[in-house]
């Protein structure tokens, strides 16, 4: 028995999660990894290991702050599995709260392939914020 399966069953036995959540987690653990999470994409390029977010002051703006965030892609992929822990009755409340902030998401329809497609198509996104800062988002 894998360590993940053992932990899920242990959480179930301690009452930390219900049977539905345990079933969703066990299904997520048993799903084969997508082809994009291997070392190489089908295009032959190396799969990205990090999502980078850089914020730099615009040219001529000496007061701006610099931000450099590097998030491991495996952490993001693992986070996709945590969605299964949100009880179904709470998912509606979470979606409603996100919708109030302008993020319309349906967690029940979120799939790992969606993340991989986003990563593949992200390329290099650059946004200038009011001429004060430049935000760059990319995978490496």
ZIVENJO-V869416 format. One record per residue. RES is the residue in three letters. D_LAST is the distance of its C-alpha to the last C-alpha in whole Angstrom. Layout:
BEGIN
RES|D_LAST / RES|D_LAST
END
This chain:
BEGIN
UNK|34 / UNK|31 / UNK|30 / UNK|28 / UNK|31 / UNK|34 / UNK|32 / UNK|32 / UNK|36 / UNK|37 / UNK|35 / UNK|38 / UNK|41 / UNK|40 / UNK|40 / UNK|37 / UNK|36 / UNK|38 / UNK|38 / UNK|36 / UNK|33 / UNK|34 / UNK|34 / UNK|31 / UNK|29 / UNK|31 / UNK|30 / UNK|26 / UNK|26 / UNK|28 / UNK|25 / UNK|24 / UNK|20 / UNK|18 / UNK|17 / UNK|14 / UNK|13 / UNK|14 / UNK|13 / UNK|13 / UNK|13 / UNK|16 / UNK|15 / UNK|15 / UNK|11 / UNK|9 / UNK|8 / UNK|5 / UNK|6 / UNK|5 / UNK|7 / UNK|7 / UNK|11 / UNK|13 / UNK|16 / UNK|18 / UNK|22 / UNK|23 / UNK|25 / UNK|28 / UNK|27 / UNK|28 / UNK|28 / UNK|25 / UNK|23 / UNK|19 / UNK|17 / UNK|13 / UNK|12 / UNK|9 / UNK|10 / UNK|10 / UNK|9 / UNK|13 / UNK|14 / UNK|14 / UNK|15 / UNK|18 / UNK|19 / UNK|20 / UNK|22 / UNK|24 / UNK|25 / UNK|28 / UNK|29 / UNK|30 / UNK|34 / UNK|35 / UNK|37 / UNK|35 / UNK|32 / UNK|34 / UNK|34 / UNK|31 / UNK|30 / UNK|33 / UNK|32 / UNK|28 / UNK|30 / UNK|32 / UNK|29 / UNK|28 / UNK|26 / UNK|27 / UNK|26 / UNK|28 / UNK|26 / UNK|29 / UNK|27 / UNK|23 / UNK|22 / UNK|19 / UNK|19 / UNK|18 / UNK|15 / UNK|14 / UNK|15 / UNK|14 / UNK|10 / UNK|11 / UNK|13 / UNK|11 / UNK|10 / UNK|10 / UNK|13 / UNK|15 / UNK|18 / UNK|21 / UNK|23 / UNK|27 / UNK|26 / UNK|25 / UNK|22 / UNK|19 / UNK|16 / UNK|12 / UNK|10 / UNK|7 / UNK|4 / UNK|0
END
